[in-house]
Amino acid sequence: MAEALLYGIVVILIVLNIVLLMLYYSAKSNPYYVVYDEETKSALKRRVTSLKEDLESELVDFDVEEWEKTLEESIEEEVMNL
């Protein structure tokens, strides 16, 4: 009786391993893609466009020389504090 139970468990584990191996190779060959409905797509596009416009307006106002000066001052303060 114990041998039959052990044989059954081994068969079940082998079948489970085969199924998991098939699922692994299936997932590996077909990567997961997210599919959005049209409303979600348009909302995401609007959000990205809005963020892009905000970033572009920030970059227009960004002064590299002032940023470098502030950074140098900050570094000098840190060095003095050491």
C-alpha positions as CSV (number, residue, x, y, z in Angstrom):
1,M,0.0,0.0,0.0
2,A,2.8,2.4,0.9
3,E,4.5,1.6,-2.4
4,A,1.4,2.5,-4.4
5,L,1.0,5.8,-2.5
6,L,4.7,6.6,-3.1
7,Y,4.3,5.7,-6.8
8,G,1.2,7.9,-7.1
9,I,3.0,10.9,-5.4
10,V,6.0,10.5,-7.8
11,V,3.7,10.4,-10.8
12,I,1.9,13.5,-9.7
13,L,5.1,15.4,-9.1
14,I,6.5,14.4,-12.5
15,V,3.3,15.6,-14.2
16,L,3.4,18.8,-12.2
17,N,7.0,19.4,-13.2
18,I,6.1,18.9,-16.8
19,V,3.2,21.3,-16.6
20,L,5.3,24.0,-14.9
21,L,8.1,23.5,-17.4
22,M,5.6,24.0,-20.3
23,L,4.2,27.1,-18.6
24,Y,7.8,28.5,-18.1
25,Y,8.7,28.0,-21.8
26,S,5.4,29.4,-22.9
27,A,5.9,32.6,-20.8
28,K,9.5,32.9,-21.9
29,S,8.6,32.7,-25.6
30,N,5.6,35.0,-25.3
31,P,6.3,38.0,-23.1
32,Y,3.4,39.6,-21.2
33,Y,1.8,42.6,-22.9
34,V,-0.6,45.0,-21.2
35,V,-3.6,45.8,-23.2
36,Y,-5.5,49.0,-22.3
37,D,-8.9,50.0,-23.4
38,E,-9.2,53.2,-25.6
39,E,-10.3,55.4,-22.7
40,T,-7.3,54.4,-20.6
41,K,-5.0,54.9,-23.6
42,S,-6.3,58.3,-24.3
43,A,-6.0,59.3,-20.6
44,L,-2.4,58.1,-20.5
45,K,-1.6,59.9,-23.7
46,R,-3.0,63.1,-22.3
47,R,-1.1,62.7,-19.1
48,V,2.2,62.1,-21.0
49,T,1.6,65.1,-23.2
50,S,0.9,67.2,-20.2
51,L,4.0,66.1,-18.5
52,K,6.1,66.6,-21.6
53,E,4.7,70.2,-21.9
54,D,5.5,70.9,-18.3
55,L,9.0,69.6,-18.7
56,E,9.6,71.6,-21.8
57,S,8.4,74.8,-20.1
58,E,10.7,74.0,-17.1
59,L,13.6,73.6,-19.4
60,V,13.0,76.9,-21.1
61,D,13.3,78.6,-17.8
62,F,16.3,76.5,-16.6
63,D,19.5,78.5,-16.4
64,V,22.5,76.2,-16.6
65,E,25.0,78.8,-15.4
66,E,22.9,79.6,-12.3
67,W,22.6,75.9,-11.6
68,E,26.3,75.4,-11.9
69,K,27.0,78.4,-9.6
70,T,24.5,77.0,-7.0
71,L,26.1,73.6,-7.2
72,E,29.6,74.9,-6.7
73,E,28.5,76.9,-3.7
74,S,26.8,73.8,-2.3
75,I,30.0,71.8,-2.8
76,E,32.1,74.5,-1.2
77,E,29.9,74.5,1.8
78,E,30.0,70.8,2.2
79,V,33.8,70.8,1.9
80,M,34.1,73.6,4.6
81,N,31.8,71.5,6.9
82,L,34.2,68.6,6.6
